[in-house]
Amino acid sequence: MADNRARFLGSNIQIRNQRLSRLWLLRCLALLALVVLGCVSAAAQYTAYVPTHKSNSVAVIDTYTDTVVAVIPVQFQPLAVAITPNGAFAYVTNSGYPVGSNSISVIDTGSNIVVATIPVGSFPVGVAFTPNGTFAYVANYNSNSVSVISTATNTVAATVSVGTGPWGLAITPNGAFAYVTNLSSNNVSVIDTATNTVVSTVAVGSAPVAVEVTPNGAFAYVANQSSNNVSVINTATNTVVAAVAVGNVPVAVAITPNGAFVYVANSGSDNVSVIDTATNTVRSTVAVGWNPPGVAITPDGAYAYVTNEFSNTVSVVNTATNTVVDTVQGVALLPQGIAIMHQRNALTGSCK
């Protein structure tokens, strides 16, 4: 009896030890998983939206895998995209040339479905949001105007006349002003967003097409495609304080979140110029794909994503080393602009 009891107790102890071992193993594996998941770079937790001009669609890229995960049909010949500050919607300009769709497709980023289509002026190109997300400003190239869209109703609330051939635009971080590049009049219109009137016109280089404002709101950087340079506007005085020579046919600009660097996509030389904003000199030049027309920086500043129009790809540039570390394939025909947002329910980590 004693032998049986001992044998029984010994067997139970062995089973208990085995269970404890398995439990500890599971706990260790769970802890390891949490560590690994927690250490996934925040830069990997983003979604990029890329209008593909000849495919009449928008490619959706998961930056963790650098693959296209969805394709969203829109109207004719989309060019640019901007994402609402809360990340809920992406607004895509449909230039429509020569068909003439002249509209904005509103994409629900949760479902990646077009939920509204907004008529605007002729040949809409650039689009940007006020920081509070209340209004979207759209540059209409053929109408020489900017449409101001109320995002609450997805209707045009105002139309502002600007220079000739408005192409790109950006809004100051305080939401007070919109800077609009006028490609055919070689200047930038400054719109007071409180009154939706032009309060200043700034002469820049030849054929300005893109503009971005530094995070502190102090400067606007304007890409002049025919001058092969970037004009730097002091927003306090609305005067050009520098002109930075870059590659051939600069057509897009993006500024790192800390304001330290400006990335300029040069479509004519198939590269990106990196401008140091402290000195307004080119710090580095990065070779990318064929004819890059768009660039955007991840919210953590770790990567620049560059669209390559004739390669039908997106180059991923590590901003610490200014080298291409990946290339996104299968982005359909003629990718143009690009906008990047946080993935919903994305994990963030502190491995970097």
C-alpha positions in Angstrom: 0.0 0.0 0.0 2.8 2.3 1.0 4.6 1.5 -2.2 1.5 2.2 -4.3 1.0 5.5 -2.5 4.6 6.5 -3.0 4.4 5.4 -6.6 1.1 7.4 -7.0 2.6 10.5 -5.3 5.8 10.3 -7.3 3.8 10.0 -10.5 1.7 13.0 -9.6 4.8 15.1 -8.7 6.3 14.1 -12.1 3.1 15.1 -13.9 2.9 18.4 -12.0 6.6 19.1 -12.8 5.9 18.4 -16.4 2.9 20.8 -16.4 4.9 23.4 -14.6 7.7 23.0 -17.2 5.2 23.4 -20.0 3.6 26.4 -18.3 7.0 28.1 -17.9 7.8 27.3 -21.5 4.5 28.9 -22.6 5.1 31.9 -20.4 8.6 32.3 -21.8 7.3 32.0 -25.3 4.6 34.5 -24.6 7.1 36.9 -23.1 9.4 36.5 -26.1 6.5 37.2 -28.4 5.6 40.3 -26.5 9.2 41.5 -26.6 9.5 40.8 -30.3 6.1 42.4 -31.1 6.8 45.3 -28.8 10.1 45.9 -30.5 8.6 46.0 -34.0 9.8 49.4 -35.3 7.1 52.1 -35.2 8.3 52.8 -38.8 6.9 49.4 -39.8 3.4 50.2 -38.6 2.3 52.4 -41.4 0.1 52.3 -44.5 1.0 54.2 -47.7 -1.6 55.4 -50.3 -0.3 55.8 -53.8 -2.5 57.1 -56.7 -1.6 55.2 -59.9 -2.2 57.6 -62.8 -2.9 55.2 -65.7 -4.6 52.5 -63.6 -7.3 54.8 -62.3 -6.7 53.4 -58.9 -4.9 53.8 -55.6 -2.4 51.2 -54.4 -2.3 50.6 -50.6 1.1 49.5 -49.3 1.8 47.9 -45.9 5.1 49.3 -44.9 5.8 46.3 -42.5 6.1 44.0 -45.5 6.5 46.6 -48.2 3.9 45.0 -50.3 0.7 46.2 -52.0 -2.2 44.9 -49.9 -5.1 46.5 -51.7 -6.0 48.3 -54.9 -8.9 50.8 -54.8 -10.6 51.9 -58.0 -11.1 55.7 -58.2 -12.0 58.0 -61.1 -9.8 59.0 -64.0 -6.1 59.6 -63.7 -5.5 60.2 -60.0 -2.5 62.4 -59.2 -2.2 63.3 -55.5 -3.5 62.1 -52.1 -3.7 63.4 -48.6 -4.9 61.8 -45.4 -7.1 63.4 -42.8 -5.3 64.2 -39.5 -7.3 61.6 -37.7 -6.4 59.0 -40.3 -10.0 58.1 -41.1 -10.1 59.2 -44.8 -7.8 59.6 -47.8 -8.7 62.3 -50.3 -7.5 61.6 -53.9 -7.5 64.1 -56.7 -8.7 62.8 -60.0 -7.3 65.0 -62.8 -9.3 63.2 -65.4 -7.4 64.6 -68.4 -8.6 64.3 -71.1 -11.8 62.7 -69.9 -12.4 65.4 -67.2 -13.5 63.7 -64.0 -12.5 66.8 -62.1 -13.2 65.2 -58.7 -12.0 64.0 -55.3 -12.5 60.4 -54.3 -12.9 60.0 -50.5 -11.6 56.7 -49.3 -12.5 55.2 -45.9 -9.1 53.9 -44.7 -10.8 51.4 -42.4 -12.5 49.6 -45.3 -10.4 50.9 -48.2 -13.7 51.7 -50.1 -14.6 55.0 -51.8 -17.4 56.5 -49.7 -17.9 59.8 -51.5 -17.0 61.6 -54.8 -16.7 65.4 -54.7 -16.8 67.6 -57.8 -14.2 70.4 -57.8 -12.5 72.6 -60.4 -10.8 71.5 -63.6 -7.8 69.2 -63.4 -7.4 69.0 -59.6 -3.8 68.2 -58.5 -2.6 69.0 -55.0 -4.6 68.5 -51.9 -3.9 69.3 -48.2 -5.9 69.4 -44.9 -6.1 72.0 -42.2 -4.6 70.6 -39.0 -8.0 70.3 -37.4 -9.2 68.3 -40.4 -12.2 70.6 -41.0 -11.2 71.6 -44.5 -9.4 70.2 -47.5 -7.8 72.6 -50.0 -7.5 71.4 -53.6 -5.4 73.1 -56.4 -7.3 73.1 -59.7 -4.7 73.5 -62.5 -7.0 74.4 -65.4 -9.4 76.6 -63.3 -6.7 78.8 -61.7 -8.4 78.2 -58.4 -8.4 76.4 -55.1 -11.5 74.5 -53.9 -12.1 74.5 -50.2 -13.9 71.4 -49.1 -15.8 71.0 -45.9 -14.9 67.6 -44.7 -18.1 67.4 -42.6 -20.3 67.5 -45.6 -17.9 66.7 -48.4 -19.0 69.7 -50.4 -17.1 72.8 -51.7 -17.5 75.6 -49.2 -15.5 78.2 -51.1 -13.5 78.8 -54.2 -10.4 80.9 -54.2 -8.8 82.5 -57.4 -5.0 82.2 -57.4 -2.2 82.4 -60.0 -2.0 80.6 -63.3 -1.8 76.8 -63.2 -1.9 76.0 -59.5 -0.4 72.6 -58.9 0.7 71.9 -55.3 -0.2 73.3 -51.9 0.6 73.0 -48.3 -1.0 74.4 -45.1 0.9 75.9 -42.2 0.9 73.9 -39.0 -1.2 76.5 -37.2 -3.8 76.2 -40.1 -3.7 80.0 -40.7 -2.3 80.0 -44.3 -2.3 77.8 -47.4 0.7 78.1 -49.8 -0.2 77.3 -53.4 2.4 76.8 -56.2 1.4 78.4 -59.5 3.2 76.4 -62.2 2.5 78.8 -65.1 3.0 82.1 -63.3 6.2 81.2 -61.4 4.9 82.3 -58.1 3.2 81.1 -54.9 -0.2 82.4 -53.7 -0.6 82.7 -49.9 -4.2 82.2 -48.8 -5.5 83.4 -45.5 -7.7 80.4 -44.4 -9.8 82.5 -42.1 -11.1 84.6 -45.0 -10.1 82.4 -48.0 -8.5 85.3 -49.7 -5.0 85.7 -51.2 -3.0 87.9 -48.9 0.4 87.6 -50.6 2.1 86.5 -53.8 5.7 85.3 -53.7 7.9 85.1 -56.9 9.9 81.9 -57.0 11.7 79.9 -59.6 10.5 78.6 -62.9 7.5 76.2 -63.0 7.0 75.7 -59.2 5.1 72.4 -58.7 5.4 71.3 -55.1 5.6 73.0 -51.6 5.9 71.8 -48.0 6.0 73.9 -44.8 8.5 73.1 -42.0 6.9 71.7 -38.8 7.6 74.9 -36.9 5.9 76.9 -39.7 8.9 79.1 -40.3 9.7 78.2 -43.9 8.1 76.9 -47.0 10.2 74.8 -49.5 9.1 75.1 -53.1 10.3 72.7 -55.9 10.8 74.6 -59.2 10.9 72.0 -61.9 12.3 74.1 -64.7 14.9 75.9 -62.5 16.2 72.7 -61.0 16.2 74.3 -57.6 14.2 74.7 -54.4 13.1 78.2 -53.2 13.0 78.7 -49.5 10.3 81.1 -48.3 10.4 82.8 -44.9 6.7 82.6 -44.0 7.0 85.5 -41.6 7.9 87.9 -44.4 6.8 85.9 -47.4 10.1 86.5 -49.1 12.6 84.0 -50.7 15.6 83.7 -48.4 17.5 81.0 -50.3 17.5 79.0 -53.5 19.0 75.5 -53.3 20.3 73.7 -56.4 19.1 70.1 -56.6 18.8 67.5 -59.3 17.0 67.7 -62.7 13.3 68.5 -62.7 12.4 68.5 -59.0 8.7 67.8 -58.7 8.0 66.7 -55.1 9.2 67.7 -51.6 8.8 66.1 -48.1 10.1 67.3 -44.8 11.2 65.1 -41.9 9.0 65.5 -38.7 11.9 67.1 -36.8 12.3 69.7 -39.6 16.0 68.8 -40.1 15.9 67.6 -43.7 14.0 68.1 -46.9 13.7 65.3 -49.4 13.3 66.4 -53.0 12.3 64.0 -55.8 14.1 64.8 -59.0 12.1 63.2 -61.8 14.6 64.2 -64.5 17.7 62.7 -62.8 16.1 59.6 -61.1 17.2 60.6 -57.7 16.4 62.3 -54.4 18.3 65.4 -53.1 18.4 65.6 -49.3 18.6 69.2 -48.1 19.9 70.1 -44.6 17.6 72.9 -43.4 20.2 74.3 -41.0 22.5 75.3 -43.9 20.1 74.9 -47.0 22.7 72.8 -48.7 22.3 69.3 -50.3 23.7 66.8 -47.8 23.1 63.7 -49.9 21.8 62.4 -53.2 20.0 59.1 -53.4 19.5 57.1 -56.6 16.0 55.7 -56.9 13.8 54.4 -59.7 12.8 55.9 -63.0 11.2 59.3 -63.0 10.2 59.8 -59.3 7.2 62.1 -59.0 6.3 61.7 -55.3 7.9 61.4 -51.8 6.6 61.1 -48.3 8.3 60.5 -44.9 7.1 58.1 -42.3 5.7 59.8 -39.2 8.7 58.7 -37.1 11.1 60.1 -39.7 12.9 56.8 -40.2 12.1 56.2 -43.9 11.3 58.1 -47.1 9.0 56.4 -49.6 9.6 57.5 -53.2 7.3 56.7 -56.1 8.9 55.8 -59.4 6.6 56.7 -62.2 8.1 54.6 -65.1 9.4 51.8 -62.9 6.0 51.2 -61.4 7.7 50.8 -58.0 8.3 52.6 -54.7 11.8 53.0 -53.3 12.2 52.9 -49.5 15.0 55.1 -48.3 16.5 54.7 -44.8 16.9 58.4 -43.7 19.7 57.5 -41.2 21.9 56.2 -44.0 20.2 57.7 -47.1 20.3 54.4 -48.8 17.6 52.4 -50.6 16.8 49.5 -48.3 13.8 48.1 -50.1 11.7 48.4 -53.3 8.0 47.9 -53.4 7.0 46.0 -56.6 3.6 45.7 -58.3 2.4 49.3 -57.8 0.5 49.3 -61.1 0.9 51.9 -63.9 2.5 55.3 -63.2 2.4 55.8 -59.5 2.3 59.5 -58.6 1.9 61.1 -55.2 2.1 59.3 -51.9 0.7 59.8 -48.3 1.5 57.7 -45.3 -0.5 57.2 -42.1 -0.3 55.1 -38.9 -1.9 51.7 -39.2 -5.0 51.3 -37.1 -4.2 49.3 -33.9 -0.5 49.4 -34.8 2.0 48.1 -32.3 4.7 50.6 -31.3 8.1 49.7 -29.8 11.3 51.2 -28.6 13.8 49.0 -30.3 15.3 51.9 -32.4 
